[in-house]
Every structure is written in structure tokens, then in C-alpha cells.
């Protein structure tokens, strides 16, 4: 990309009156240079089976081109029209909750032949029509695609075929998955039971893996169709999203982003996050780091919030802070969902950049400053490249396994991931995300491994060798426990990695009024209470950083550090509070030689950096706080890009509430 993109989703079809010309005028004033269209309006473009009407698409494309605004066209396949369901009711997914009912989006079986037939037809009709239009720069396939829990007979039949192709014999399936338990043994492929009722976590996790593969195949299929029409210079992307907890929270359970992103030219993402006093930047950073890591490249933020919910309406300055926070993680595009607030239906109160009256408002006025700065600083800020020395290893397989075997208090895999990621963020340790299959572990000086509950032997052996050769690893509890089919290892725990960690355990308990004691814990500081899960660890060669503070469990280690070969493995055998996690990670960063000036600054001052397209160092300093903040600039003299002022090494700099600086060295 040659310029930063600043955009909105735009739906002329939703407008209560004709105002395209006025919308474009206001977009131009705000510096909007790209819009995304068409992904939500299949029933408008094909009102009846085989009857097509692309009037609204043509009108918007021509008008945007005339104004110099570029367009990303979405394939409109994530919300099916009524006529399709009337003619083919089986396109609706059958899930563990029963058959889906028409009304909501994303209710279809993405493997259904009728749905795929009509999807291919609308994709070809639309993309062949728009691909030659000079306004079109790229395409988005579908929208926040997932498998939607589809598990009906059509999917079950494909799963049985997948199991035959993967494992070849039922004897092997029965042995690997422990199906003799409760007479679950399968003695004929024809008798293979529906996964909807399974009680076997290994088989259930395998089905979840298969469902994620359905998403991979569906998206690759759409990309292959669009690629037939795509012109040179155009791209294909997808707006991946995350586990949703009222906002973007963690690793997406229904999609393996790494595998699903392979056929795309550029990764895209939707990131939504708390705002007002709860704005921390963590979700922006998490989503950006994850998406940048998928293809080790810059990415597009295809959706983020402008106003959204009443409790997310941004304070003055926050819209700017958020937009540049995306750039600081490596985004080349920031786009709002959506331009205008919708006047009826399900998302009436998910407000866009414009409110329901379509008039300028404080958020729109602030967006105008963002657009102007994006245009002015595009050459300086586009294509930010990072060379991070810390990686967080995440696994959909471990996530699925822990969905079957949750912690006793209900905490999940993503709770563990975020407990570690959030403290790295607050320590200004920038990270990449990697998978257990990653072979070039030596690209990093420190690897943080949250709850790698299910993993193949070779992945764990690679981690041991990484430590032996000089790397540093921080493991959380529940790592190494089971193999890739969620079969618990019969060896000493934590399986295989106990060698590098220098520990063993065979018992684990739920904490009840348990604290931590030892050299890591300073009396009178933040809480040392154990919040969830306790592995009763016996060190073999490891140094104990913390013991359990408990009348019965006090002899057991809770947190350890072990020198192994040339490196170090730290193991956190419980879920402590954020302050203790931060202290463990601080020690690991220091051991790995990664403690520097940025780590002397901690949240709410957040530092992000990288090299721009010209090879120049760019550093962002953000204040995620309602109070002013100050810091000493510790690097070589540079220029603050927003104001053009010179910055001296050692100079004290001020950050306004929700303010930021961008310094080019």
C-alpha cells in the first residue's frame, strides 16, 4: 500500500432518504478515502432467486470514484435472503441447540450444497460486475466468518469421512480417543454417532478442529472465485474477529486464524473494545498483534468503533488515540463500522460516525482531525515494520481442550492468555503471536506459553531444545498435560517440558484462601492471593520463586525458575493476580536481556515502535489515562511528527489525558 486508508462501512441501501452526494461531501471533509460496501445486502442485490439488481452498488461505485474515494467490495454471503430459506430450508444450520430459525445473520450451514450454489452465483455476478471499476481496490470475502456451530447430518457425514482419511482405522480411533470408556467404542463406520451428544473431550475437540477446517475451506473457496476476477493491484481480505465478551477479547474459538488467513493477500480484522474510563488499548494491541502475526505483515482494521454503544461513546481525544493506536501495532487502514447510525432493526443503537440526525457531531469533528493527520503523515507512518523479541504461543487445540475441561471456577483458555498478554502489554513488551507448530523459535529471546494443555510431543520437544540452546520460556499451569488428541500423558507432569522446567507434580487442587510466599512476594504490596488452580509442584532442579502460603500445601512450590542448558524455563503453577504475573514477566524479560528504557515506563504510558517504509525509527507514546502524564525521552534526538517540534535526548515530555506523541528518530 502506498497510503494510509481511513474509512467507513457504507450502506446506501439502509438510508431513509437519498443523501449519497451529501454523505460523500462529509466524508471528504473528514478525510475518508475508502469505504466498504455490499457485504450485508444479499437480499437487495438478489430479491428473488436468479433476479439480480446491483443498482445501489453501481450508484455508490460511480459516486465514490467521482469523489476520489476508493472502495472495498464484500461478498454478501453471511446473511441469506428469505427466498433461499423458503425454497431450501435445509440451508439453515442444525446445531447442538437444534435447527436454526430465520432472522439473524450467520445461521446457515456453510457446507450445504444449495447455499454454496447460490453463494457462488451471487459472488460471480457481483465481482464480475465490479472488478473492472476503477474505484475498486479490493474485496472482502464474507464477514466475520465462522462455522456457526453447524453439526447437522451433512456435517456429520463429512466428519466421518475426515476421521477415516485422517486415522484410517476404527481400531486406531478407539485407542487414540479412549472410546472404550462408557461403551463409546465404535465398531463400524456406519455406526459413528453424532458429535452433538458426545461426552468424550478428545472426540469433541477433534470435531471442533474439523469445524474450524470447514471455515478454512469455505474461505479458500471464496478467495479462489474472487481471484478469477481480481485485477492486478487489487487485494482479497477477510475481517477476522475474536472471542466476544461484549467486546473483542481473545483467541477466536471457531476459527484458526493462522490457517484461515493463508489464501488472503492481506489479513483484516474487526476490533471492538471498552472505552471511556475503561479504555486501556489492550484489545487494540491484542487484535493488532494477532492479525499482524498471521502473515507477518501489515494489516487492515476493517471495523472498529466510532460511537457504538452509549457506554462506548468516546471521550474527547479518544477517537484520535484509538486510531493511532491501530497504526502503532502495524495497521495500514482504520475503518469504522459504520458511517451512519441505522434507524431500525437489530443494530439501531450501535451508532456510527454520524448520529441518527446525520449532522456533524463531536466524534465526527474529531474524525476530521484524524483524517487530516493520516493524509499528512501517511508517508511517515505507513508500513510500520517490527522486529519483536517476545512471542506468545497460542493454540486453538489447547483452547478447545480447555473448553471441555474448564478450570473449576469456570475460567477458560482465553482468561489465561489475557492474564499474561495484558501484563506484557503494560510492561511495554511488544509481542508477536506464534503457534506450537512454529519451527523458528530462535527468532525470539522470550516465548510466553499460556496453558498449552494439548500439544504434540514434537512441539514440546522443540520448546525444550529452544531453552537448551539459550532461549527463555515462561509457561503457565496446564501446559504439556495432554497430547494432540487431548489424551493425558502418563509421564511425569508437566509432560515432556518437566525436563526443561526442573519440576514435577501429580496433584492439583482448587484454591481456598491460599496466598503465595517466598522471594518473589513482597509483604504489604499487591495481593498475593491465588485466584484459580493450584498445581502442587515439587522442584527437582528448579529454583522456587514462590511457595503456597497455606497450612497444608505450604511445602509445595507455586512458581519456579530453572536453568536448563544455556536458557531458562519459568513455570507458573497457579493463576495469581496481575501484580504477581507482572513480577514474573519482569524477571523473565530481564533474564532474556530485554529490559530497557521502554520497560521503565509502564501503563498507562504505552510505547509502540517500529521502522517505517524509509527505514526510520518511529516511536509512539500513548497515555491511556484521564490524567496528564510525563516521561523522560531516553533515545536519540528526533522530531515529533504531530507538531513538527524537535525532541532532545533526555528531555521531559508531557502527555495530555488520552494524548499521544509520535517521534521519528
Helices and strands as residue ranges (DSSP letters): E 5-9, G 12-14, H 20-30, E 34-37, H 42-45, H 55-67, E 70-74, H 82-87, G 89-91, E 94-95, E 98-99, H 113-130, E 136-140, H 153-167, H 170-177, G 181-183, G 189-191, G 195-197, H 201-227, E 235-237, E 239-240, E 243-244, E 248-250, H 257-260, E 268-270, G 276-278, H 282-295, E 299-304, G 310-312, H 318-329, E 331-336, H 362-381, E 390-393, H 396-404, H 413-426, E 431-434, G 441-443, E 446-449, H 457-468, E 472-476, H 498-501, E 503-504, E 508-509, E 515-517, E 530-535, E 538-539, E 543-549, E 557-564, E 567-572, E 574-576, H 578-591, H 597-600, E 605-611, E 617-623, E 629-632, E 638-640, E 646-647, E 652-655, E 660-664
